[in-house]
């Protein structure tokens, strides 16, 4: 029983980071917070489409730094 509890606890700790990251994900792309790779792709494509390369690089550093810190 104790071992089972430890397993569930470890799963919970693994599940904890995602809930904290969605708080920052809405800044980049709210529609698809659960899938990280898709959100990363959208953050890369959005700046390129909507703003010049200089702005995109700045946006990338601003968005990606906090995400990676999380």
PDB file of N, H, CA, C and O in Angstrom:
ATOM      1  N   UNK A   1       0.841  -1.212   0.000  1.00  0.00           N
ATOM      2  CA  UNK A   1       0.000   0.000   0.000  1.00  0.00           C
ATOM      3  C   UNK A   1       0.879   1.267   0.000  1.00  0.00           C
ATOM      4  O   UNK A   1       0.630   2.216  -0.744  1.00  0.00           O
ATOM      5  N   UNK A   2       1.905   1.249   0.852  1.00  0.00           N
ATOM      6  H   UNK A   2       2.107   0.478   1.456  1.00  0.00           H
ATOM      7  CA  UNK A   2       2.782   2.427   0.899  1.00  0.00           C
ATOM      8  C   UNK A   2       3.458   2.635  -0.456  1.00  0.00           C
ATOM      9  O   UNK A   2       3.561   3.763  -0.937  1.00  0.00           O
ATOM     10  N   UNK A   3       3.913   1.552  -1.063  1.00  0.00           N
ATOM     11  H   UNK A   3       3.829   0.635  -0.672  1.00  0.00           H
ATOM     12  CA  UNK A   3       4.588   1.680  -2.360  1.00  0.00           C
ATOM     13  C   UNK A   3       3.609   2.265  -3.387  1.00  0.00           C
ATOM     14  O   UNK A   3       3.982   3.115  -4.195  1.00  0.00           O
ATOM     15  N   UNK A   4       2.375   1.809  -3.346  1.00  0.00           N
ATOM     16  H   UNK A   4       2.072   1.118  -2.689  1.00  0.00           H
ATOM     17  CA  UNK A   4       1.384   2.342  -4.282  1.00  0.00           C
ATOM     18  C   UNK A   4       1.221   3.846  -4.075  1.00  0.00           C
ATOM     19  O   UNK A   4       1.169   4.619  -5.031  1.00  0.00           O
ATOM     20  N   UNK A   5       1.141   4.242  -2.805  1.00  0.00           N
ATOM     21  H   UNK A   5       1.183   3.614  -2.028  1.00  0.00           H
ATOM     22  CA  UNK A   5       1.002   5.676  -2.518  1.00  0.00           C
ATOM     23  C   UNK A   5       2.187   6.456  -3.082  1.00  0.00           C
ATOM     24  O   UNK A   5       2.024   7.543  -3.637  1.00  0.00           O
ATOM     25  N   UNK A   6       3.374   5.888  -2.932  1.00  0.00           N
ATOM     26  H   UNK A   6       3.506   5.006  -2.481  1.00  0.00           H
ATOM     27  CA  UNK A   6       4.564   6.566  -3.468  1.00  0.00           C
ATOM     28  C   UNK A   6       4.430   6.730  -4.981  1.00  0.00           C
ATOM     29  O   UNK A   6       4.775   7.776  -5.532  1.00  0.00           O
ATOM     30  N   UNK A   7       3.929   5.695  -5.646  1.00  0.00           N
ATOM     31  H   UNK A   7       3.648   4.846  -5.198  1.00  0.00           H
ATOM     32  CA  UNK A   7       3.783   5.780  -7.108  1.00  0.00           C
ATOM     33  C   UNK A   7       2.821   6.903  -7.475  1.00  0.00           C
ATOM     34  O   UNK A   7       3.119   7.722  -8.345  1.00  0.00           O
ATOM     35  N   UNK A   8       1.675   6.941  -6.817  1.00  0.00           N
ATOM     36  H   UNK A   8       1.433   6.276  -6.110  1.00  0.00           H
ATOM     37  CA  UNK A   8       0.703   7.993  -7.121  1.00  0.00           C
ATOM     38  C   UNK A   8       1.313   9.360  -6.809  1.00  0.00           C
ATOM     39  O   UNK A   8       1.085  10.325  -7.539  1.00  0.00           O
ATOM     40  N   UNK A   9       2.080   9.442  -5.735  1.00  0.00           N
ATOM     41  H   UNK A   9       2.265   8.658  -5.141  1.00  0.00           H
ATOM     42  CA  UNK A   9       2.695  10.725  -5.371  1.00  0.00           C
ATOM     43  C   UNK A   9       3.660  11.160  -6.468  1.00  0.00           C
ATOM     44  O   UNK A   9       3.647  12.316  -6.889  1.00  0.00           O
ATOM     45  N   UNK A  10       4.486  10.242  -6.923  1.00  0.00           N
ATOM     46  H   UNK A  10       4.496   9.303  -6.580  1.00  0.00           H
ATOM     47  CA  UNK A  10       5.438  10.589  -7.984  1.00  0.00           C
ATOM     48  C   UNK A  10       4.673  11.046  -9.232  1.00  0.00           C
ATOM     49  O   UNK A  10       5.084  11.995  -9.898  1.00  0.00           O
ATOM     50  N   UNK A  11       3.565  10.370  -9.545  1.00  0.00           N
ATOM     51  H   UNK A  11       3.231   9.599  -9.004  1.00  0.00           H
ATOM     52  CA  UNK A  11       2.761  10.780 -10.695  1.00  0.00           C
ATOM     53  C   UNK A  11       2.234  12.201 -10.476  1.00  0.00           C
ATOM     54  O   UNK A  11       2.241  13.023 -11.393  1.00  0.00           O
ATOM     55  N   UNK A  12       1.784  12.476  -9.263  1.00  0.00           N
ATOM     56  H   UNK A  12       1.778  11.809  -8.519  1.00  0.00           H
ATOM     57  CA  UNK A  12       1.251  13.812  -8.977  1.00  0.00           C
ATOM     58  C   UNK A  12       2.343  14.865  -9.175  1.00  0.00           C
ATOM     59  O   UNK A  12       2.100  15.913  -9.773  1.00  0.00           O
ATOM     60  N   UNK A  13       3.543  14.582  -8.672  1.00  0.00           N
ATOM     61  H   UNK A  13       3.740  13.730  -8.187  1.00  0.00           H
ATOM     62  CA  UNK A  13       4.626  15.559  -8.822  1.00  0.00           C
ATOM     63  C   UNK A  13       4.902  15.777 -10.309  1.00  0.00           C
ATOM     64  O   UNK A  13       5.180  16.898 -10.735  1.00  0.00           O
ATOM     65  N   UNK A  14       4.824  14.691 -11.102  1.00  0.00           N
ATOM     66  H   UNK A  14       4.599  13.781 -10.756  1.00  0.00           H
ATOM     67  CA  UNK A  14       5.036  14.845 -12.554  1.00  0.00           C
ATOM     68  C   UNK A  14       3.904  15.664 -13.172  1.00  0.00           C
ATOM     69  O   UNK A  14       4.117  16.394 -14.140  1.00  0.00           O
ATOM     70  N   UNK A  15       2.709  15.543 -12.614  1.00  0.00           N
ATOM     71  H   UNK A  15       2.536  14.951 -11.827  1.00  0.00           H
ATOM     72  CA  UNK A  15       1.563  16.261 -13.167  1.00  0.00           C
ATOM     73  C   UNK A  15       1.525  17.712 -12.687  1.00  0.00           C
ATOM     74  O   UNK A  15       0.802  18.538 -13.244  1.00  0.00           O
ATOM     75  N   UNK A  16       2.311  18.018 -11.649  1.00  0.00           N
ATOM     76  H   UNK A  16       2.899  17.348 -11.196  1.00  0.00           H
ATOM     77  CA  UNK A  16       2.255  19.389 -11.111  1.00  0.00           C
ATOM     78  C   UNK A  16       2.825  20.428 -12.077  1.00  0.00           C
ATOM     79  O   UNK A  16       2.200  21.473 -12.255  1.00  0.00           O
ATOM     80  N   UNK A  17       3.982  20.196 -12.710  1.00  0.00           N
ATOM     81  H   UNK A  17       4.490  19.347 -12.566  1.00  0.00           H
ATOM     82  CA  UNK A  17       4.547  21.230 -13.604  1.00  0.00           C
ATOM     83  C   UNK A  17       3.582  21.734 -14.682  1.00  0.00           C
ATOM     84  O   UNK A  17       3.490  22.945 -14.883  1.00  0.00           O
ATOM     85  N   UNK A  18       2.856  20.846 -15.387  1.00  0.00           N
ATOM     86  H   UNK A  18       2.931  19.863 -15.224  1.00  0.00           H
ATOM     87  CA  UNK A  18       1.934  21.338 -16.425  1.00  0.00           C
ATOM     88  C   UNK A  18       0.928  22.381 -15.918  1.00  0.00           C
ATOM     89  O   UNK A  18       0.786  23.433 -16.542  1.00  0.00           O
ATOM     90  N   UNK A  19       0.216  22.118 -14.790  1.00  0.00           N
ATOM     91  H   UNK A  19       0.332  21.263 -14.283  1.00  0.00           H
ATOM     92  CA  UNK A  19      -0.749  23.112 -14.307  1.00  0.00           C
ATOM     93  C   UNK A  19      -0.109  24.482 -14.075  1.00  0.00           C
ATOM     94  O   UNK A  19      -0.758  25.509 -14.280  1.00  0.00           O
ATOM     95  N   UNK A  20       1.152  24.507 -13.651  1.00  0.00           N
ATOM     96  H   UNK A  20       1.679  23.673 -13.485  1.00  0.00           H
ATOM     97  CA  UNK A  20       1.800  25.796 -13.396  1.00  0.00           C
ATOM     98  C   UNK A  20       2.205  26.453 -14.715  1.00  0.00           C
ATOM     99  O   UNK A  20       2.208  27.680 -14.812  1.00  0.00           O
ATOM    100  N   UNK A  21       2.550  25.649 -15.741  1.00  0.00           N
ATOM    101  H   UNK A  21       2.547  24.652 -15.662  1.00  0.00           H
ATOM    102  CA  UNK A  21       2.972  26.231 -17.024  1.00  0.00           C
ATOM    103  C   UNK A  21       1.793  26.844 -17.795  1.00  0.00           C
ATOM    104  O   UNK A  21       1.964  27.913 -18.382  1.00  0.00           O
ATOM    105  N   UNK A  22       0.604  26.220 -17.821  1.00  0.00           N
ATOM    106  H   UNK A  22       0.465  25.352 -17.344  1.00  0.00           H
ATOM    107  CA  UNK A  22      -0.531  26.844 -18.523  1.00  0.00           C
ATOM    108  C   UNK A  22      -0.763  28.289 -18.103  1.00  0.00           C
ATOM    109  O   UNK A  22      -1.278  29.082 -18.891  1.00  0.00           O
ATOM    110  N   UNK A  23      -0.387  28.648 -16.864  1.00  0.00           N
ATOM    111  H   UNK A  23       0.031  28.003 -16.224  1.00  0.00           H
ATOM    112  CA  UNK A  23      -0.536  30.046 -16.457  1.00  0.00           C
ATOM    113  C   UNK A  23       0.259  30.948 -17.392  1.00  0.00           C
ATOM    114  O   UNK A  23      -0.146  32.081 -17.652  1.00  0.00           O
ATOM    115  N   UNK A  24       1.392  30.454 -17.902  1.00  0.00           N
ATOM    116  H   UNK A  24       1.721  29.534 -17.691  1.00  0.00           H
ATOM    117  CA  UNK A  24       2.205  31.249 -18.812  1.00  0.00           C
ATOM    118  C   UNK A  24       1.830  30.957 -20.273  1.00  0.00           C
ATOM    119  O   UNK A  24       1.987  31.813 -21.143  1.00  0.00           O
ATOM    120  N   UNK A  25       1.331  29.737 -20.533  1.00  0.00           N
ATOM    121  H   UNK A  25       1.203  29.041 -19.826  1.00  0.00           H
ATOM    122  CA  UNK A  25       0.987  29.377 -21.920  1.00  0.00           C
ATOM    123  C   UNK A  25      -0.040  30.323 -22.533  1.00  0.00           C
ATOM    124  O   UNK A  25       0.095  30.680 -23.703  1.00  0.00           O
ATOM    125  N   UNK A  26      -1.069  30.746 -21.781  1.00  0.00           N
ATOM    126  H   UNK A  26      -1.179  30.456 -20.831  1.00  0.00           H
ATOM    127  CA  UNK A  26      -2.066  31.652 -22.380  1.00  0.00           C
ATOM    128  C   UNK A  26      -1.426  32.858 -23.056  1.00  0.00           C
ATOM    129  O   UNK A  26      -1.980  33.387 -24.019  1.00  0.00           O
ATOM    130  N   UNK A  27      -0.258  33.305 -22.565  1.00  0.00           N
ATOM    131  H   UNK A  27       0.193  32.875 -21.782  1.00  0.00           H
ATOM    132  CA  UNK A  27       0.418  34.441 -23.191  1.00  0.00           C
ATOM    133  C   UNK A  27       0.837  34.090 -24.611  1.00  0.00           C
ATOM    134  O   UNK A  27       0.782  34.934 -25.504  1.00  0.00           O
ATOM    135  N   UNK A  28       1.257  32.841 -24.821  1.00  0.00           N
ATOM    136  H   UNK A  28       1.302  32.154 -24.095  1.00  0.00           H
ATOM    137  CA  UNK A  28       1.747  32.460 -26.144  1.00  0.00           C
ATOM    138  C   UNK A  28       0.607  31.968 -27.027  1.00  0.00           C
ATOM    139  O   UNK A  28       0.362  32.528 -28.095  1.00  0.00           O
ATOM    140  N   UNK A  29      -0.110  30.896 -26.576  1.00  0.00           N
ATOM    141  H   UNK A  29       0.088  30.441 -25.708  1.00  0.00           H
ATOM    142  CA  UNK A  29      -1.198  30.368 -27.398  1.00  0.00           C
ATOM    143  C   UNK A  29      -2.192  29.628 -26.500  1.00  0.00           C
ATOM    144  O   UNK A  29      -1.917  28.496 -26.100  1.00  0.00           O
ATOM    145  N   UNK A  30      -3.327  30.224 -26.174  1.00  0.00           N
ATOM    146  H   UNK A  30      -3.551  31.143 -26.498  1.00  0.00           H
ATOM    147  CA  UNK A  30      -4.320  29.620 -25.296  1.00  0.00           C
ATOM    148  C   UNK A  30      -5.013  28.385 -25.859  1.00  0.00           C
ATOM    149  O   UNK A  30      -5.373  27.505 -25.077  1.00  0.00           O
ATOM    150  N   UNK A  31      -5.225  28.263 -27.180  1.00  0.00           N
ATOM    151  H   UNK A  31      -4.933  28.978 -27.816  1.00  0.00           H
ATOM    152  CA  UNK A  31      -6.037  27.163 -27.691  1.00  0.00           C
ATOM    153  C   UNK A  31      -5.481  25.788 -27.344  1.00  0.00           C
ATOM    154  O   UNK A  31      -6.258  24.868 -27.090  1.00  0.00           O
ATOM    155  N   UNK A  32      -4.140  25.616 -27.323  1.00  0.00           N
ATOM    156  H   UNK A  32      -3.509  26.363 -27.528  1.00  0.00           H
ATOM    157  CA  UNK A  32      -3.573  24.279 -27.118  1.00  0.00           C
ATOM    158  C   UNK A  32      -2.483  24.289 -26.042  1.00  0.00           C
ATOM    159  O   UNK A  32      -1.306  24.132 -26.364  1.00  0.00           O
ATOM    160  N   UNK A  33      -2.858  24.471 -24.759  1.00  0.00           N
ATOM    161  H   UNK A  33      -3.814  24.598 -24.496  1.00  0.00           H
ATOM    162  CA  UNK A  33      -1.864  24.468 -23.687  1.00  0.00           C
ATOM    163  C   UNK A  33      -1.286  23.089 -23.368  1.00  0.00           C
ATOM    164  O   UNK A  33      -0.101  23.001 -23.047  1.00  0.00           O
ATOM    165  N   UNK A  34      -2.085  21.987 -23.443  1.00  0.00           N
ATOM    166  H   UNK A  34      -3.047  22.058 -23.704  1.00  0.00           H
ATOM    167  CA  UNK A  34      -1.555  20.692 -22.997  1.00  0.00           C
ATOM    168  C   UNK A  34      -0.378  20.205 -23.839  1.00  0.00           C
ATOM    169  O   UNK A  34       0.567  19.629 -23.300  1.00  0.00           O
ATOM    170  N   UNK A  35      -0.420  20.429 -25.156  1.00  0.00           N
ATOM    171  H   UNK A  35      -1.187  20.897 -25.594  1.00  0.00           H
ATOM    172  CA  UNK A  35       0.647  19.910 -26.020  1.00  0.00           C
ATOM    173  C   UNK A  35       1.753  20.948 -26.135  1.00  0.00           C
ATOM    174  O   UNK A  35       1.580  21.981 -26.782  1.00  0.00           O
ATOM    175  N   UNK A  36       2.888  20.670 -25.504  1.00  0.00           N
ATOM    176  H   UNK A  36       3.028  19.831 -24.978  1.00  0.00           H
ATOM    177  CA  UNK A  36       3.964  21.661 -25.481  1.00  0.00           C
ATOM    178  C   UNK A  36       4.594  21.867 -26.862  1.00  0.00           C
ATOM    179  O   UNK A  36       4.778  23.016 -27.263  1.00  0.00           O
ATOM    180  N   UNK A  37       4.930  20.821 -27.600  1.00  0.00           N
ATOM    181  H   UNK A  37       4.781  19.888 -27.274  1.00  0.00           H
ATOM    182  CA  UNK A  37       5.572  21.021 -28.904  1.00  0.00           C
ATOM    183  C   UNK A  37       4.726  21.879 -29.845  1.00  0.00           C
ATOM    184  O   UNK A  37       5.252  22.728 -30.563  1.00  0.00           O
ATOM    185  N   UNK A  38       3.414  21.650 -29.835  1.00  0.00           N
ATOM    186  H   UNK A  38       2.987  20.959 -29.252  1.00  0.00           H
ATOM    187  CA  UNK A  38       2.532  22.413 -30.714  1.00  0.00           C
ATOM    188  C   UNK A  38       2.569  23.887 -30.325  1.00  0.00           C
ATOM    189  O   UNK A  38       2.613  24.759 -31.193  1.00  0.00           O
ATOM    190  N   UNK A  39       2.552  24.170 -29.015  1.00  0.00           N
ATOM    191  H   UNK A  39       2.516  23.462 -28.310  1.00  0.00           H
ATOM    192  CA  UNK A  39       2.576  25.561 -28.572  1.00  0.00           C
ATOM    193  C   UNK A  39       3.899  26.202 -28.977  1.00  0.00           C
ATOM    194  O   UNK A  39       3.923  27.357 -29.402  1.00  0.00           O
ATOM    195  N   UNK A  40       4.996  25.464 -28.851  1.00  0.00           N
ATOM    196  H   UNK A  40       4.976  24.525 -28.506  1.00  0.00           H
ATOM    197  CA  UNK A  40       6.291  26.009 -29.246  1.00  0.00           C
ATOM    198  C   UNK A  40       6.281  26.349 -30.740  1.00  0.00           C
ATOM    199  O   UNK A  40       6.778  27.399 -31.148  1.00  0.00           O
ATOM    200  N   UNK A  41       5.718  25.462 -31.540  1.00  0.00           N
ATOM    201  H   UNK A  41       5.314  24.609 -31.209  1.00  0.00           H
ATOM    202  CA  UNK A  41       5.655  25.720 -32.980  1.00  0.00           C
ATOM    203  C   UNK A  41       4.837  26.981 -33.257  1.00  0.00           C
ATOM    204  O   UNK A  41       5.217  27.807 -34.087  1.00  0.00           O
ATOM    205  N   UNK A  42       3.716  27.120 -32.558  1.00  0.00           N
ATOM    206  H   UNK A  42       3.408  26.450 -31.884  1.00  0.00           H
ATOM    207  CA  UNK A  42       2.861  28.283 -32.797  1.00  0.00           C
ATOM    208  C   UNK A  42       3.587  29.565 -32.393  1.00  0.00           C
ATOM    209  O   UNK A  42       3.501  30.574 -33.092  1.00  0.00           O
ATOM    210  N   UNK A  43       4.302  29.526 -31.265  1.00  0.00           N
ATOM    211  H   UNK A  43       4.372  28.706 -30.697  1.00  0.00           H
ATOM    212  CA  UNK A  43       5.013  30.729 -30.816  1.00  0.00           C
ATOM    213  C   UNK A  43       6.070  31.107 -31.846  1.00  0.00           C
ATOM    214  O   UNK A  43       6.320  32.292 -32.067  1.00  0.00           O
ATOM    215  N   UNK A  44       6.691  30.118 -32.477  1.00  0.00           N
ATOM    216  H   UNK A  44       6.488  29.156 -32.297  1.00  0.00           H
ATOM    217  CA  UNK A  44       7.718  30.408 -33.482  1.00  0.00           C
ATOM    218  C   UNK A  44       7.069  30.962 -34.757  1.00  0.00           C
ATOM    219  O   UNK A  44       7.585  31.906 -35.356  1.00  0.00           O
ATOM    220  N   UNK A  45       5.942  30.379 -35.169  1.00  0.00           N
ATOM    221  H   UNK A  45       5.523  29.613 -34.682  1.00  0.00           H
ATOM    222  CA  UNK A  45       5.318  30.779 -36.438  1.00  0.00           C
ATOM    223  C   UNK A  45       4.628  32.138 -36.294  1.00  0.00           C
ATOM    224  O   UNK A  45       4.679  32.958 -37.211  1.00  0.00           O
ATOM    225  N   UNK A  46       3.987  32.380 -35.154  1.00  0.00           N
ATOM    226  H   UNK A  46       3.946  31.715 -34.409  1.00  0.00           H
ATOM    227  CA  UNK A  46       3.244  33.635 -34.990  1.00  0.00           C
ATOM    228  C   UNK A  46       4.135  34.869 -35.174  1.00  0.00           C
ATOM    229  O   UNK A  46       3.812  35.726 -35.997  1.00  0.00           O
ATOM    230  N   UNK A  47       5.253  34.985 -34.429  1.00  0.00           N
ATOM    231  H   UNK A  47       5.514  34.289 -33.761  1.00  0.00           H
ATOM    232  CA  UNK A  47       6.098  36.177 -34.589  1.00  0.00           C
ATOM    233  C   UNK A  47       6.576  36.349 -36.034  1.00  0.00           C
ATOM    234  O   UNK A  47       6.608  37.465 -36.554  1.00  0.00           O
ATOM    235  N   UNK A  48       6.948  35.236 -36.678  1.00  0.00           N
ATOM    236  H   UNK A  48       6.922  34.330 -36.256  1.00  0.00           H
ATOM    237  CA  UNK A  48       7.434  35.326 -38.054  1.00  0.00           C
ATOM    238  C   UNK A  48       6.339  35.872 -38.972  1.00  0.00           C
ATOM    239  O   UNK A  48       6.616  36.653 -39.882  1.00  0.00           O
ATOM    240  N   UNK A  49       5.110  35.461 -38.729  1.00  0.00           N
ATOM    241  H   UNK A  49       4.885  34.827 -37.990  1.00  0.00           H
ATOM    242  CA  UNK A  49       4.017  35.866 -39.611  1.00  0.00           C
ATOM    243  C   UNK A  49       3.614  37.313 -39.350  1.00  0.00           C
ATOM    244  O   UNK A  49       3.431  38.090 -40.287  1.00  0.00           O
ATOM    245  N   UNK A  50       3.477  37.673 -38.074  1.00  0.00           N
ATOM    246  H   UNK A  50       3.625  37.041 -37.313  1.00  0.00           H
ATOM    247  CA  UNK A  50       2.848  38.953 -37.743  1.00  0.00           C
ATOM    248  C   UNK A  50       3.851  40.087 -37.573  1.00  0.00           C
ATOM    249  O   UNK A  50       3.477  41.257 -37.652  1.00  0.00           O
ATOM    250  N   UNK A  51       5.136  39.754 -37.336  1.00  0.00           N
ATOM    251  H   UNK A  51       5.440  38.804 -37.271  1.00  0.00           H
ATOM    252  CA  UNK A  51       6.094  40.833 -37.096  1.00  0.00           C
ATOM    253  C   UNK A  51       7.416  40.529 -37.787  1.00  0.00           C
ATOM    254  O   UNK A  51       7.688  39.373 -38.112  1.00  0.00           O
ATOM    255  N   UNK A  52       8.239  41.543 -38.016  1.00  0.00           N
ATOM    256  H   UNK A  52       8.019  42.481 -37.751  1.00  0.00           H
ATOM    257  CA  UNK A  52       9.540  41.335 -38.664  1.00  0.00           C
ATOM    258  C   UNK A  52      10.460  40.422 -37.860  1.00  0.00           C
ATOM    259  O   UNK A  52      10.156  40.057 -36.725  1.00  0.00           O
ATOM    260  N   UNK A  53      11.578  40.063 -38.463  1.00  0.00           N
ATOM    261  H   UNK A  53      11.824  40.360 -39.386  1.00  0.00           H
ATOM    262  CA  UNK A  53      12.477  39.088 -37.831  1.00  0.00           C
ATOM    263  C   UNK A  53      13.011  39.624 -36.503  1.00  0.00           C
ATOM    264  O   UNK A  53      13.141  38.870 -35.539  1.00  0.00           O
ATOM    265  N   UNK A  54      13.319  40.917 -36.449  1.00  0.00           N
ATOM    266  H   UNK A  54      13.213  41.529 -37.233  1.00  0.00           H
ATOM    267  CA  UNK A  54      13.865  41.486 -35.212  1.00  0.00           C
ATOM    268  C   UNK A  54      12.863  41.302 -34.070  1.00  0.00           C
ATOM    269  O   UNK A  54      13.221  40.872 -32.973  1.00  0.00           O
ATOM    270  N   UNK A  55      11.597  41.639 -34.353  1.00  0.00           N
ATOM    271  H   UNK A  55      11.307  41.989 -35.244  1.00  0.00           H
ATOM    272  CA  UNK A  55      10.579  41.499 -33.312  1.00  0.00           C
ATOM    273  C   UNK A  55      10.386  40.038 -32.927  1.00  0.00           C
ATOM    274  O   UNK A  55      10.196  39.722 -31.753  1.00  0.00           O
ATOM    275  N   UNK A  56      10.436  39.145 -33.919  1.00  0.00           N
ATOM    276  H   UNK A  56      10.591  39.402 -34.873  1.00  0.00           H
ATOM    277  CA  UNK A  56      10.209  37.733 -33.630  1.00  0.00           C
ATOM    278  C   UNK A  56      11.288  37.220 -32.678  1.00  0.00           C
ATOM    279  O   UNK A  56      10.994  36.477 -31.741  1.00  0.00           O
ATOM    280  N   UNK A  57      12.540  37.621 -32.921  1.00  0.00           N
ATOM    281  H   UNK A  57      12.779  38.225 -33.682  1.00  0.00           H
ATOM    282  CA  UNK A  57      13.620  37.148 -32.047  1.00  0.00           C
ATOM    283  C   UNK A  57      13.396  37.673 -30.627  1.00  0.00           C
ATOM    284  O   UNK A  57      13.596  36.961 -29.643  1.00  0.00           O
ATOM    285  N   UNK A  58      12.975  38.941 -30.549  1.00  0.00           N
ATOM    286  H   UNK A  58      12.813  39.520 -31.348  1.00  0.00           H
ATOM    287  CA  UNK A  58      12.731  39.498 -29.220  1.00  0.00           C
ATOM    288  C   UNK A  58      11.586  38.755 -28.542  1.00  0.00           C
ATOM    289  O   UNK A  58      11.690  38.399 -27.368  1.00  0.00           O
ATOM    290  N   UNK A  59      10.502  38.517 -29.263  1.00  0.00           N
ATOM    291  H   UNK A  59      10.417  38.805 -30.217  1.00  0.00           H
ATOM    292  CA  UNK A  59       9.364  37.801 -28.694  1.00  0.00           C
ATOM    293  C   UNK A  59       9.797  36.415 -28.240  1.00  0.00           C
ATOM    294  O   UNK A  59       9.418  35.954 -27.164  1.00  0.00           O
ATOM    295  N   UNK A  60      10.597  35.757 -29.076  1.00  0.00           N
ATOM    296  H   UNK A  60      10.905  36.132 -29.951  1.00  0.00           H
ATOM    297  CA  UNK A  60      11.034  34.407 -28.730  1.00  0.00           C
ATOM    298  C   UNK A  60      11.778  34.407 -27.402  1.00  0.00           C
ATOM    299  O   UNK A  60      11.493  33.586 -26.530  1.00  0.00           O
ATOM    300  N   UNK A  61      12.723  35.316 -27.244  1.00  0.00           N
ATOM    301  H   UNK A  61      12.955  35.983 -27.953  1.00  0.00           H
ATOM    302  CA  UNK A  61      13.502  35.339 -26.006  1.00  0.00           C
ATOM    303  C   UNK A  61      12.579  35.647 -24.828  1.00  0.00           C
ATOM    304  O   UNK A  61      12.700  35.037 -23.766  1.00  0.00           O
ATOM    305  N   UNK A  62      11.657  36.593 -25.015  1.00  0.00           N
ATOM    306  H   UNK A  62      11.558  37.089 -25.878  1.00  0.00           H
ATOM    307  CA  UNK A  62      10.762  36.965 -23.920  1.00  0.00           C
ATOM    308  C   UNK A  62       9.864  35.787 -23.537  1.00  0.00           C
ATOM    309  O   UNK A  62       9.666  35.511 -22.353  1.00  0.00           O
ATOM    310  N   UNK A  63       9.320  35.096 -24.543  1.00  0.00           N
ATOM    311  H   UNK A  63       9.480  35.320 -25.504  1.00  0.00           H
ATOM    312  CA  UNK A  63       8.377  34.016 -24.257  1.00  0.00           C
ATOM    313  C   UNK A  63       9.087  32.750 -23.797  1.00  0.00           C
ATOM    314  O   UNK A  63       8.657  32.091 -22.850  1.00  0.00           O
ATOM    315  N   UNK A  64      10.181  32.421 -24.481  1.00  0.00           N
ATOM    316  H   UNK A  64      10.530  32.957 -25.250  1.00  0.00           H
ATOM    317  CA  UNK A  64      10.809  31.130 -24.226  1.00  0.00           C
ATOM    318  C   UNK A  64      11.570  31.112 -22.904  1.00  0.00           C
ATOM    319  O   UNK A  64      11.622  30.078 -22.238  1.00  0.00           O
ATOM    320  N   UNK A  65      12.161  32.240 -22.515  1.00  0.00           N
ATOM    321  H   UNK A  65      12.118  33.081 -23.056  1.00  0.00           H
ATOM    322  CA  UNK A  65      12.925  32.252 -21.269  1.00  0.00           C
ATOM    323  C   UNK A  65      12.049  31.871 -20.080  1.00  0.00           C
ATOM    324  O   UNK A  65      12.402  30.944 -19.352  1.00  0.00           O
ATOM    325  N   UNK A  66      10.913  32.549 -19.849  1.00  0.00           N
ATOM    326  H   UNK A  66      10.626  33.303 -20.440  1.00  0.00           H
ATOM    327  CA  UNK A  66      10.054  32.170 -18.719  1.00  0.00           C
ATOM    328  C   UNK A  66       9.555  30.736 -18.831  1.00  0.00           C
ATOM    329  O   UNK A  66       9.444  30.043 -17.819  1.00  0.00           O
ATOM    330  N   UNK A  67       9.253  30.281 -20.042  1.00  0.00           N
ATOM    331  H   UNK A  67       9.343  30.844 -20.864  1.00  0.00           H
ATOM    332  CA  UNK A  67       8.756  28.915 -20.210  1.00  0.00           C
ATOM    333  C   UNK A  67       9.833  27.912 -19.812  1.00  0.00           C
ATOM    334  O   UNK A  67       9.566  26.944 -19.099  1.00  0.00           O
ATOM    335  N   UNK A  68      11.059  28.159 -20.285  1.00  0.00           N
ATOM    336  H   UNK A  68      11.276  28.945 -20.864  1.00  0.00           H
ATOM    337  CA  UNK A  68      12.133  27.232 -19.952  1.00  0.00           C
ATOM    338  C   UNK A  68      12.428  27.271 -18.453  1.00  0.00           C
ATOM    339  O   UNK A  68      12.777  26.251 -17.860  1.00  0.00           O
ATOM    340  N   UNK A  69      12.287  28.444 -17.843  1.00  0.00           N
ATOM    341  H   UNK A  69      12.004  29.274 -18.324  1.00  0.00           H
ATOM    342  CA  UNK A  69      12.526  28.543 -16.403  1.00  0.00           C
ATOM    343  C   UNK A  69      11.519  27.693 -15.641  1.00  0.00           C
ATOM    344  O   UNK A  69      11.852  27.074 -14.630  1.00  0.00           O
ATOM    345  N   UNK A  70      10.272  27.668 -16.139  1.00  0.00           N
ATOM    346  H   UNK A  70      10.001  28.171 -16.960  1.00  0.00           H
ATOM    347  CA  UNK A  70       9.254  26.850 -15.483  1.00  0.00           C
ATOM    348  C   UNK A  70       9.635  25.375 -15.634  1.00  0.00           C
ATOM    349  O   UNK A  70       8.914  24.499 -15.155  1.00  0.00           O
TER     350      UNK A  70
END
